[in-house]
């Protein structure tokens, strides 16, 4: 049984979209808008949860399956090393946003390029490897860990964040992976609450 990576791709698209919004806000001189700062804070939180779960629950699981396969083990080393290169850039953008530093546009571009390179590498190489060596149960354990970390409160932000501004087909595909109660909660409560927060308003 193949693994459905719809939610993974949707998360990656949301990360890229948020950094595009940040770059536009910085270019327009609106980086200090409350909605932009709220969007940045949520971006950092979602990326931290995503990468922490990969480092603690996903890559070790894949590593067990590819023991004795040097090329695949090197790929996993690359995944972890790429995560470690992103963290200092997050901190640098954070500091530049707080200080209004003139290097902010360059730092945002560097972060966007570094993260995009990592996401492409993961999509082109790591996801096919996972499809090969992991079972549906393995993937379920990983996504279950993600849900556990997010909790219901986190899910109430995560789900509308993913579909915020997504093309209709992508939105439908992602929501189709969610249990029916989650789709109902999102439609009746979470979407409206997310919009009222004004996340990325002004971007």
Residue frames as a rotation matrix with the C-alpha (Angstrom) as fourth column:
UNK 1
0.579 0.815 0.000 0.00
0.815 -0.579 0.000 0.00
0.000 0.000 -1.000 0.00
UNK 2
-0.256 -0.713 0.653 1.49
0.674 -0.616 -0.408 3.32
0.693 0.336 0.638 -1.08
UNK 3
-0.354 0.035 -0.934 1.84
0.813 -0.483 -0.326 6.23
-0.462 -0.875 0.143 1.32
UNK 4
0.489 0.583 0.649 -0.27
0.781 -0.624 -0.028 9.32
0.388 0.520 -0.761 0.67
UNK 5
-0.459 -0.786 -0.414 2.05
0.877 -0.476 -0.069 12.34
-0.143 -0.395 0.907 0.87
UNK 6
0.155 0.591 0.792 -0.68
0.692 -0.637 0.340 14.90
0.705 0.495 -0.508 0.15
UNK 7
0.940 0.250 -0.233 -0.41
0.338 -0.577 0.744 16.53
0.052 -0.778 -0.626 3.56
UNK 8
0.160 -0.961 -0.225 3.40
0.696 -0.052 0.716 16.63
-0.700 -0.271 0.661 3.34
UNK 9
-0.489 -0.298 0.820 3.33
0.844 -0.400 0.357 18.40
0.221 0.867 0.447 -0.02
UNK 10
0.486 0.750 0.449 0.63
0.546 -0.662 0.513 20.77
0.682 -0.005 -0.732 1.27
UNK 11
0.758 -0.295 -0.582 2.81
0.482 -0.347 0.805 21.66
-0.439 -0.890 -0.120 4.27
UNK 12
-0.306 -0.935 0.178 5.77
0.806 -0.155 0.572 22.35
-0.507 0.318 0.801 2.00
UNK 13
-0.221 0.306 0.926 3.63
0.762 -0.538 0.360 24.58
0.609 0.785 -0.114 -0.20
UNK 14
0.817 0.573 -0.069 2.42
0.470 -0.590 0.657 26.49
0.336 -0.569 -0.751 2.86
UNK 15
0.333 -0.785 -0.523 6.00
0.624 -0.233 0.746 27.10
-0.707 -0.575 0.412 4.02
UNK 16
-0.576 -0.549 0.606 6.96
0.814 -0.313 0.490 28.45
-0.080 0.775 0.627 0.59
UNK 17
0.159 0.752 0.640 3.84
0.682 -0.553 0.479 30.62
0.714 0.360 -0.600 0.44
UNK 18
0.825 0.168 -0.540 4.52
0.547 -0.478 0.687 32.16
-0.143 -0.862 -0.487 3.85
UNK 19
-0.104 -0.937 -0.334 8.06
0.625 -0.323 0.711 33.15
-0.774 -0.135 0.619 2.91
UNK 20
-0.492 0.052 0.869 6.77
0.786 -0.402 0.469 34.69
0.373 0.914 0.157 -0.32
UNK 21
0.600 0.781 0.171 4.35
0.579 -0.572 0.580 36.74
0.551 -0.249 -0.796 1.78
UNK 22
0.584 -0.464 -0.666 7.11
0.564 -0.358 0.744 37.76
-0.584 -0.810 0.053 4.15
UNK 23
-0.484 -0.818 0.309 9.38
0.783 -0.248 0.570 38.79
-0.390 0.518 0.761 1.28
UNK 24
-0.160 0.512 0.844 6.60
0.716 -0.528 0.456 40.88
0.679 0.677 -0.283 -0.25
UNK 25
0.830 0.481 -0.284 5.82
0.529 -0.512 0.677 42.55
0.180 -0.712 -0.679 3.07
UNK 26
0.174 -0.859 -0.481 9.50
0.637 -0.275 0.720 43.38
-0.751 -0.432 0.500 3.58
UNK 27
-0.588 -0.407 0.699 9.77
0.809 -0.310 0.499 44.77
0.014 0.859 0.511 0.04
UNK 28
0.079 0.751 0.656 6.71
0.561 -0.577 0.594 46.94
0.824 0.321 -0.466 0.64
UNK 29
-0.706 -0.444 0.552 7.96
-0.172 -0.649 -0.741 48.22
0.687 -0.618 0.382 4.00
UNK 30
0.223 0.889 0.399 5.18
-0.773 -0.088 0.628 46.46
0.593 -0.449 0.668 5.93
UNK 31
-0.280 -0.417 -0.865 7.22
0.087 0.886 -0.455 43.90
0.956 -0.203 -0.212 7.85
UNK 32
-0.991 -0.125 0.042 6.13
-0.023 -0.144 -0.989 45.45
0.130 -0.982 0.139 11.13
UNK 33
-0.219 0.975 0.034 2.40
-0.760 -0.192 0.621 45.02
0.612 0.110 0.783 10.43
UNK 34
-0.216 0.151 0.965 0.77
-0.867 0.424 -0.261 42.96
-0.449 -0.893 0.039 13.23
UNK 35
0.801 0.589 0.105 -0.62
-0.465 0.724 -0.509 40.45
-0.376 0.359 0.854 10.71
UNK 36
0.509 -0.714 -0.480 2.82
-0.437 0.265 -0.859 39.94
0.741 0.647 -0.177 9.18
UNK 37
-0.468 -0.691 0.551 4.38
-0.825 0.120 -0.552 39.37
0.315 -0.713 -0.626 12.59
UNK 38
0.164 0.608 0.777 1.57
-0.747 0.591 -0.305 36.93
-0.644 -0.530 0.551 13.46
UNK 39
0.913 0.164 -0.373 2.16
-0.393 0.597 -0.700 35.09
0.108 0.785 0.609 10.19
UNK 40
0.057 -0.981 -0.185 5.90
-0.595 0.116 -0.795 34.88
0.801 0.156 -0.577 10.86
UNK 41
-0.411 -0.182 0.893 5.36
-0.896 0.260 -0.360 33.54
-0.167 -0.948 -0.270 14.37
UNK 42
0.572 0.681 0.457 3.00
-0.543 0.732 -0.412 30.87
-0.615 -0.012 0.788 13.09
UNK 43
0.719 -0.399 -0.569 5.41
-0.456 0.348 -0.819 29.98
0.525 0.849 0.068 10.27
UNK 44
-0.330 -0.916 0.228 8.21
-0.780 0.129 -0.612 29.42
0.531 -0.380 -0.757 12.78
UNK 45
-0.180 0.323 0.929 5.99
-0.809 0.489 -0.327 27.29
-0.560 -0.810 0.173 14.98
UNK 46
0.829 0.559 0.010 4.76
-0.441 0.663 -0.605 25.11
-0.345 0.497 0.796 12.12
UNK 47
0.478 -0.724 -0.497 8.26
-0.494 0.245 -0.834 24.65
0.726 0.644 -0.241 10.73
UNK 48
-0.434 -0.633 0.641 9.62
-0.885 0.165 -0.435 23.76
0.169 -0.756 -0.632 14.17
UNK 49
0.206 0.588 0.782 6.94
-0.652 0.678 -0.338 21.11
-0.729 -0.440 0.524 14.70
UNK 50
0.915 0.181 -0.360 7.45
-0.402 0.470 -0.786 19.74
0.027 0.864 0.503 11.19
UNK 51
0.233 -0.920 -0.315 11.22
-0.528 0.152 -0.836 19.46
0.817 0.361 -0.450 11.38
UNK 52
-0.369 -0.343 0.864 11.33
-0.927 0.203 -0.315 18.28
-0.067 -0.917 -0.393 14.98
UNK 53
0.506 0.637 0.582 8.94
-0.550 0.758 -0.351 15.43
-0.664 -0.142 0.734 14.19
UNK 54
0.839 -0.277 -0.468 11.02
-0.328 0.429 -0.841 14.47
0.434 0.860 0.269 11.15
UNK 55
-0.110 -0.986 0.122 14.24
-0.702 -0.010 -0.712 14.46
0.704 -0.164 -0.692 13.17
UNK 56
-0.492 -0.095 0.866 12.82
-0.839 0.319 -0.441 12.55
-0.234 -0.943 -0.237 16.13
UNK 57
0.058 0.684 0.727 10.28
-0.374 0.690 -0.620 10.20
-0.926 -0.236 0.296 14.56
UNK 58
0.892 0.394 -0.220 10.72
-0.324 0.222 -0.919 9.97
-0.314 0.892 0.326 10.79
UNK 59
0.361 -0.815 -0.454 14.39
-0.799 -0.019 -0.601 9.91
0.482 0.579 -0.658 9.87
UNK 60
-0.469 -0.550 0.691 15.30
-0.820 0.562 -0.110 7.36
-0.328 -0.618 -0.715 12.59
UNK 61
0.326 0.683 0.654 12.52
-0.273 0.730 -0.627 5.10
-0.905 0.026 0.424 11.32
UNK 62
0.922 -0.050 -0.384 13.80
-0.379 0.087 -0.921 5.36
0.079 0.995 0.062 7.75
UNK 63
0.042 -0.998 0.044 17.38
-0.971 -0.051 -0.232 4.90
0.234 -0.033 -0.972 8.94
UNK 64
-0.140 -0.017 0.990 16.46
-0.567 0.821 -0.067 1.53
-0.812 -0.571 -0.125 10.48
UNK 65
0.728 0.574 0.374 15.08
-0.027 0.569 -0.822 0.37
-0.685 0.588 0.430 7.13
UNK 66
0.911 -0.392 -0.127 18.13
-0.187 -0.120 -0.975 1.36
0.367 0.912 -0.183 5.10
UNK 67
0.511 -0.759 0.404 20.88
-0.533 0.089 0.842 0.06
-0.674 -0.645 -0.358 7.38
UNK 68
-0.073 -0.647 0.759 23.76
0.365 0.691 0.624 -1.12
-0.928 0.323 0.186 5.19
UNK 69
0.407 0.237 0.882 22.81
0.912 -0.161 -0.378 1.18
0.053 0.958 -0.281 2.31
UNK 70
-0.396 -0.719 -0.571 25.45
0.795 -0.579 0.179 3.94
-0.459 -0.383 0.801 2.37
UNK 71
-0.826 0.075 0.559 23.87
0.348 -0.712 0.610 6.14
0.444 0.698 0.562 -0.29
UNK 72
0.184 0.979 0.093 20.51
0.391 -0.159 0.907 6.19
0.902 -0.130 -0.412 1.49
UNK 73
0.383 -0.129 -0.914 22.13
0.917 -0.064 0.394 6.78
-0.109 -0.990 0.094 4.87
UNK 74
-0.731 -0.680 -0.056 24.03
0.656 -0.723 0.217 9.72
-0.188 0.122 0.974 3.37
UNK 75
-0.429 0.669 0.606 20.73
0.291 -0.533 0.794 11.15
0.855 0.517 0.034 2.13
UNK 76
0.595 0.659 -0.460 19.33
0.625 -0.020 0.781 11.03
0.506 -0.752 -0.424 5.66
UNK 77
-0.128 -0.724 -0.678 22.48
0.911 -0.356 0.209 12.72
-0.393 -0.591 0.705 6.95
UNK 78
-0.834 -0.156 0.529 21.85
0.438 -0.771 0.462 15.44
0.336 0.618 0.711 4.35
UNK 79
0.128 0.970 0.206 18.26
0.448 -0.242 0.861 15.90
0.885 -0.018 -0.466 5.52
UNK 80
0.608 0.077 -0.790 19.37
0.793 -0.102 0.600 16.45
-0.035 -0.992 -0.123 9.11
UNK 81
-0.465 -0.853 -0.237 22.25
0.802 -0.520 0.296 18.74
-0.375 -0.053 0.925 8.07
UNK 82
-0.594 0.316 0.740 19.90
0.431 -0.652 0.624 20.85
0.680 0.689 0.251 5.97
UNK 83
0.574 0.780 -0.247 17.59
0.603 -0.199 0.772 21.29
0.553 -0.593 -0.585 8.96
UNK 84
0.299 -0.523 -0.798 20.56
0.849 -0.236 0.472 22.55
-0.435 -0.819 0.373 10.99
UNK 85
-0.751 -0.580 0.315 21.41
0.660 -0.645 0.387 25.13
-0.021 0.498 0.867 8.29
UNK 86
-0.100 0.813 0.573 17.89
0.500 -0.457 0.736 26.55
0.860 0.360 -0.361 8.35
UNK 87
0.474 0.384 -0.792 17.78
0.871 -0.075 0.485 27.28
0.127 -0.920 -0.370 12.09
UNK 88
-0.403 -0.659 -0.635 20.47
0.722 -0.655 0.223 30.03
-0.563 -0.368 0.740 12.11
UNK 89
-0.867 0.137 0.479 18.70
0.307 -0.611 0.730 31.76
0.393 0.780 0.488 9.23
UNK 90
0.221 0.966 -0.131 15.43
0.658 -0.048 0.751 31.72
0.720 -0.252 -0.647 11.15
UNK 91
0.285 -0.182 -0.941 17.21
0.888 -0.319 0.331 33.34
-0.360 -0.930 0.071 14.09
UNK 92
-0.761 -0.646 -0.059 18.84
0.560 -0.700 0.443 35.92
-0.328 0.304 0.894 11.83
UNK 93
-0.501 0.674 0.543 15.52
0.360 -0.408 0.839 36.89
0.787 0.616 -0.038 10.23
UNK 94
0.412 0.659 -0.629 13.94
0.832 0.010 0.555 37.04
0.372 -0.752 -0.544 13.67
UNK 95
-0.091 -0.561 -0.823 16.60
0.802 -0.530 0.273 39.45
-0.590 -0.635 0.499 14.91
UNK 96
-0.919 -0.294 0.263 16.49
0.394 -0.666 0.634 41.58
-0.011 0.686 0.727 11.77
UNK 97
-0.115 0.956 0.269 12.71
0.570 -0.158 0.806 41.85
0.813 0.246 -0.527 11.99
UNK 98
0.496 0.297 -0.816 12.94
0.868 -0.203 0.453 43.02
-0.031 -0.933 -0.358 15.59
UNK 99
-0.164 -0.707 -0.688 15.70
0.598 -0.626 0.501 45.52
-0.785 -0.329 0.525 14.84
UNK 100
0.859 0.463 -0.219 14.49
0.077 -0.540 -0.838 46.73
-0.506 0.703 -0.499 11.44
UNK 101
-0.047 -0.999 -0.002 17.94
0.062 -0.005 0.998 45.84
-0.997 0.047 0.062 10.12
UNK 102
0.175 0.102 -0.979 18.76
-0.844 -0.497 -0.202 46.83
-0.508 0.862 -0.001 6.52
UNK 103
-0.782 -0.541 -0.311 19.94
-0.624 0.671 0.401 43.31
-0.008 0.507 -0.862 5.71
UNK 104
-0.258 0.758 0.600 16.43
-0.379 0.491 -0.784 41.90
-0.889 -0.430 0.161 6.31
UNK 105
0.618 0.545 -0.567 15.55
-0.733 0.139 -0.665 41.51
-0.284 0.827 0.485 2.59
UNK 106
-0.096 -0.745 -0.660 18.76
-0.820 0.436 -0.372 39.57
0.565 0.505 -0.653 1.93
UNK 107
-0.824 -0.202 0.530 18.19
-0.521 0.638 -0.566 37.36
-0.224 -0.743 -0.631 4.97
UNK 108
0.147 0.946 0.290 14.62
-0.515 0.324 -0.794 36.56
-0.845 -0.032 0.534 3.92
UNK 109
0.569 0.001 -0.822 15.85
-0.802 0.218 -0.555 35.66
0.179 0.976 0.125 0.42
UNK 110
-0.518 -0.834 -0.193 18.56
-0.732 0.548 -0.404 33.45
0.443 -0.068 -0.894 1.90
UNK 111
-0.591 0.382 0.711 16.07
-0.463 0.561 -0.686 31.70
-0.660 -0.735 -0.154 4.16
UNK 112
0.486 0.856 -0.179 13.60
-0.623 0.195 -0.758 31.17
-0.614 0.479 0.627 1.32
UNK 113
0.315 -0.437 -0.843 16.29
-0.835 0.295 -0.465 29.77
0.452 0.850 -0.272 -0.99
UNK 114
-0.737 -0.656 0.162 17.78
-0.641 0.602 -0.475 27.48
0.214 -0.454 -0.865 1.66
UNK 115
-0.354 0.687 0.635 14.39
-0.433 0.482 -0.762 26.15
-0.829 -0.545 0.127 2.75
UNK 116
0.607 0.612 -0.507 13.21
-0.718 0.148 -0.680 25.68
-0.341 0.777 0.529 -0.84
UNK 117
-0.133 -0.737 -0.663 16.39
-0.833 0.446 -0.328 23.76
0.537 0.509 -0.673 -1.71
UNK 118
-0.856 -0.174 0.488 15.78
-0.464 0.675 -0.573 21.50
-0.229 -0.717 -0.659 1.28
UNK 119
0.026 0.956 0.292 12.11
-0.484 0.268 -0.833 20.94
-0.875 -0.119 0.470 0.47
UNK 120
0.527 0.113 -0.842 12.93
-0.845 0.169 -0.507 20.10
0.085 0.979 0.185 -3.16
UNK 121
-0.534 -0.800 -0.273 15.66
-0.720 0.599 -0.351 17.70
0.444 0.009 -0.896 -2.06
UNK 122
-0.679 0.357 0.642 13.22
-0.393 0.561 -0.728 16.03
-0.620 -0.747 -0.241 0.31
UNK 123
0.379 0.914 -0.147 10.50
-0.589 0.116 -0.800 15.80
-0.714 0.390 0.582 -2.35
UNK 124
0.450 -0.234 -0.862 12.83
-0.847 0.192 -0.495 14.54
0.281 0.953 -0.112 -5.08
UNK 125
-0.328 -0.762 -0.558 14.87
-0.474 0.644 -0.601 12.07
0.817 0.067 -0.573 -3.03
UNK 126
-0.917 -0.099 0.386 13.65
-0.397 0.319 -0.861 11.45
-0.038 -0.942 -0.332 0.52
UNK 127
-0.025 0.981 0.191 9.95
-0.845 0.081 -0.529 10.97
-0.535 -0.174 0.827 -0.20
UNK 128
0.419 0.153 -0.895 10.61
-0.729 0.644 -0.231 8.32
0.541 0.749 0.382 -2.89
UNK 129
-0.649 -0.688 -0.326 12.90
-0.301 0.625 -0.721 6.53
0.699 -0.369 -0.612 -0.43
UNK 130
-0.710 0.460 0.533 10.19
-0.580 0.047 -0.813 6.65
-0.399 -0.887 0.233 2.24
UNK 131
0.316 0.864 -0.393 7.69
-0.941 0.232 -0.246 5.31
-0.121 0.448 0.886 -0.26
UNK 132
0.064 -0.402 -0.913 10.05
-0.534 0.759 -0.372 2.40
0.843 0.512 -0.166 -0.88
UNK 133
-0.637 -0.594 -0.491 10.99
0.041 0.611 -0.791 1.42
0.770 -0.524 -0.365 2.67
UNK 134
-0.879 0.340 0.335 8.19
-0.426 -0.243 -0.871 2.56
-0.215 -0.909 0.358 4.99
UNK 135
-0.666 0.746 -0.008 4.84
0.714 0.641 0.280 0.90
0.214 0.180 -0.960 5.56
UNK 136
-0.043 0.762 0.646 1.51
0.117 -0.639 0.760 2.64
0.992 0.108 -0.062 5.91
UNK 137
0.735 0.280 -0.617 1.74
0.597 0.163 0.785 1.84
0.321 -0.946 -0.047 9.62
UNK 138
-0.274 -0.905 -0.324 5.14
0.953 -0.301 0.035 3.57
-0.129 -0.300 0.945 9.82
UNK 139
-0.718 0.035 0.695 3.72
0.295 -0.889 0.351 6.66
0.630 0.457 0.628 8.17
UNK 140
0.367 0.928 0.059 0.68
0.225 -0.150 0.963 6.52
0.903 -0.340 -0.263 10.41
UNK 141
0.397 -0.304 -0.866 2.92
0.918 0.120 0.379 6.50
-0.011 -0.945 0.327 13.48
UNK 142
-0.706 -0.705 0.065 4.74
0.708 -0.704 0.060 9.59
0.003 0.088 0.996 12.22
UNK 143
-0.504 0.576 0.644 1.58
0.029 -0.733 0.679 11.53
0.863 0.361 0.352 11.37
UNK 144
0.527 0.672 -0.520 0.08
0.530 0.218 0.819 10.42
0.664 -0.707 -0.241 14.66
UNK 145
-0.134 -0.672 -0.728 3.05
0.974 -0.226 0.030 11.94
-0.185 -0.705 0.685 16.44
UNK 146
-0.858 -0.138 0.495 2.48
0.317 -0.900 0.299 15.18
0.404 0.414 0.816 14.53
UNK 147
0.057 0.969 0.240 -1.18
0.093 -0.244 0.965 15.24
0.994 -0.033 -0.104 15.60
UNK 148
0.439 0.048 -0.897 -0.16
0.854 0.287 0.434 14.55
0.278 -0.957 0.085 19.20
UNK 149
-0.583 -0.740 -0.334 2.26
0.797 -0.601 -0.061 17.47
-0.156 -0.302 0.940 19.23
UNK 150
-0.748 0.351 0.563 -0.23
0.066 -0.805 0.589 19.82
0.661 0.478 0.579 17.58
UNK 151
-0.768 0.574 -0.285 -3.17
0.435 0.139 -0.890 18.83
-0.471 -0.807 -0.356 19.77
UNK 152
0.106 0.913 0.394 -6.68
0.984 -0.039 -0.175 20.07
-0.145 0.406 -0.902 19.06
UNK 153
0.604 0.073 -0.793 -5.73
0.192 -0.980 0.056 23.70
-0.773 -0.186 -0.606 19.67
UNK 154
-0.426 -0.849 -0.312 -2.83
-0.220 -0.237 0.946 23.41
-0.878 0.472 -0.086 17.25
UNK 155
-0.616 0.261 0.743 -4.97
0.723 0.562 0.401 21.64
-0.313 0.784 -0.535 14.67
UNK 156
0.452 0.874 -0.179 -7.42
0.750 -0.480 -0.455 24.54
-0.483 0.071 -0.873 14.79
UNK 157
0.416 -0.413 -0.810 -4.62
-0.443 -0.870 0.216 26.71
-0.794 0.269 -0.545 13.36
UNK 158
-0.569 -0.759 0.315 -2.74
-0.137 0.465 0.874 24.13
-0.811 0.455 -0.369 11.28
UNK 159
-0.230 0.521 0.822 -5.66
0.811 0.569 -0.134 23.10
-0.538 0.636 -0.553 9.07
UNK 160
0.825 0.564 -0.024 -6.83
0.448 -0.681 -0.579 26.59
-0.343 0.467 -0.815 8.02
UNK 161
0.275 -0.817 -0.507 -3.20
-0.452 -0.575 0.682 27.70
-0.849 0.041 -0.527 7.71
UNK 162
-0.515 -0.485 0.707 -2.47
0.306 0.666 0.680 24.95
-0.801 0.567 -0.194 5.19
UNK 163
-0.094 0.581 0.809 -5.41
0.979 0.201 -0.031 25.88
-0.181 0.789 -0.587 2.95
UNK 164
0.410 0.226 -0.884 -5.04
0.269 -0.956 -0.120 29.66
-0.872 -0.188 -0.453 3.32
UNK 165
0.243 -0.267 -0.933 -4.75
-0.743 -0.670 -0.002 30.91
-0.624 0.693 -0.361 -0.26
UNK 166
-0.641 -0.489 0.592 -4.27
-0.056 0.799 0.599 27.41
-0.766 0.350 -0.539 -1.69
UNK 167
-0.724 0.401 -0.562 -5.71
-0.636 -0.071 0.769 26.65
0.268 0.913 0.307 -5.15
UNK 168
0.188 0.934 0.302 -9.13
-0.982 0.186 0.037 25.02
-0.021 -0.304 0.952 -4.97
UNK 169
0.599 0.033 -0.800 -7.89
-0.312 0.930 -0.195 21.62
0.738 0.366 0.567 -6.15
UNK 170
-0.468 -0.845 -0.257 -5.04
0.018 0.282 -0.959 21.57
0.883 -0.454 -0.117 -3.62
UNK 171
-0.576 0.350 0.739 -7.37
-0.809 -0.375 -0.453 22.71
0.118 -0.859 0.499 -0.85
UNK 172
0.520 0.848 -0.102 -9.84
-0.837 0.529 0.135 19.93
0.169 0.015 0.986 -1.66
UNK 173
0.314 -0.471 -0.824 -7.07
-0.076 0.853 -0.516 17.33
0.946 0.225 0.232 -1.87
UNK 174
-0.752 -0.634 0.182 -5.65
-0.202 -0.042 -0.979 18.27
0.628 -0.772 -0.096 1.52
UNK 175
-0.356 0.685 0.636 -9.02
-0.929 -0.188 -0.319 18.47
-0.099 -0.704 0.703 3.27
UNK 176
0.519 0.570 -0.637 -9.88
-0.680 0.726 0.096 15.11
0.518 0.384 0.764 1.73
UNK 177
-0.241 -0.681 -0.691 -7.09
0.061 0.700 -0.711 13.54
0.969 -0.214 -0.128 3.79
UNK 178
-0.811 -0.040 0.583 -8.62
-0.532 -0.365 -0.764 14.86
0.243 -0.930 0.275 7.02
UNK 179
-0.791 0.593 -0.154 -11.18
0.607 0.726 -0.322 12.89
-0.079 -0.348 -0.934 9.08
UNK 180
-0.148 0.822 0.550 -14.76
0.636 -0.347 0.690 14.14
0.757 0.452 -0.471 8.52
UNK 181
0.609 0.413 -0.677 -15.01
0.790 -0.390 0.473 15.70
-0.069 -0.823 -0.564 12.03
UNK 182
-0.319 -0.801 -0.507 -11.91
0.620 -0.581 0.527 17.80
-0.717 -0.146 0.682 11.29
UNK 183
-0.776 0.080 0.625 -13.41
0.545 -0.413 0.730 19.03
0.316 0.907 0.277 8.03
UNK 184
0.298 0.953 0.051 -16.62
0.728 -0.262 0.634 19.99
0.618 -0.152 -0.772 9.85
UNK 185
0.434 -0.202 -0.878 -14.73
0.756 -0.449 0.477 21.79
-0.490 -0.871 -0.042 12.63
UNK 186
-0.669 -0.743 -0.010 -12.65
0.595 -0.543 0.593 23.63
-0.446 0.391 0.805 10.08
UNK 187
-0.538 0.517 0.666 -15.68
0.573 -0.355 0.738 24.76
0.618 0.779 -0.105 8.09
UNK 188
0.466 0.880 -0.094 -17.77
0.636 -0.259 0.727 25.80
0.615 -0.398 -0.681 11.07
UNK 189
0.925 -0.066 -0.375 -15.19
0.306 -0.454 0.837 27.22
-0.226 -0.889 -0.399 13.47
UNK 190
0.216 -0.969 -0.118 -11.50
0.683 0.064 0.727 27.08
-0.698 -0.238 0.676 12.61
UNK 191
-0.202 -0.297 0.933 -11.50
0.939 -0.330 0.098 28.96
0.279 0.896 0.346 9.29
UNK 192
0.608 0.537 0.584 -13.37
0.361 -0.843 0.399 31.91
0.707 -0.032 -0.707 10.74
UNK 193
0.893 -0.324 -0.312 -11.19
0.251 -0.217 0.943 32.04
-0.373 -0.921 -0.113 13.83
UNK 194
-0.031 -0.952 0.303 -8.04
0.879 0.118 0.461 31.91
-0.475 0.281 0.834 11.68
UNK 195
-0.044 0.065 0.997 -9.26
0.774 -0.629 0.075 34.78
0.632 0.775 -0.023 9.50
UNK 196
0.875 0.447 0.184 -10.16
0.230 -0.720 0.655 36.89
0.426 -0.531 -0.733 12.52
UNK 197
0.507 -0.775 -0.378 -6.58
0.626 0.030 0.779 36.58
-0.592 -0.631 0.500 13.77
UNK 198
0.919 -0.105 -0.380 -5.54
-0.303 -0.806 -0.509 38.50
-0.253 0.583 -0.772 10.67
UNK 199
0.242 -0.871 0.427 -2.58
0.246 0.481 0.842 36.19
-0.939 -0.099 0.331 10.00
UNK 200
-0.524 -0.625 0.579 -0.52
0.769 -0.055 0.637 37.71
-0.366 0.779 0.509 7.15
UNK 201
0.694 0.703 0.158 -2.91
0.716 -0.650 -0.256 40.67
-0.077 0.291 -0.954 6.91
UNK 202
0.772 -0.435 -0.464 -0.87
-0.341 -0.899 0.275 43.50
-0.537 -0.054 -0.842 5.46
UNK 203
-0.278 -0.878 0.390 1.34
-0.007 0.408 0.913 41.10
-0.961 0.251 -0.120 3.50
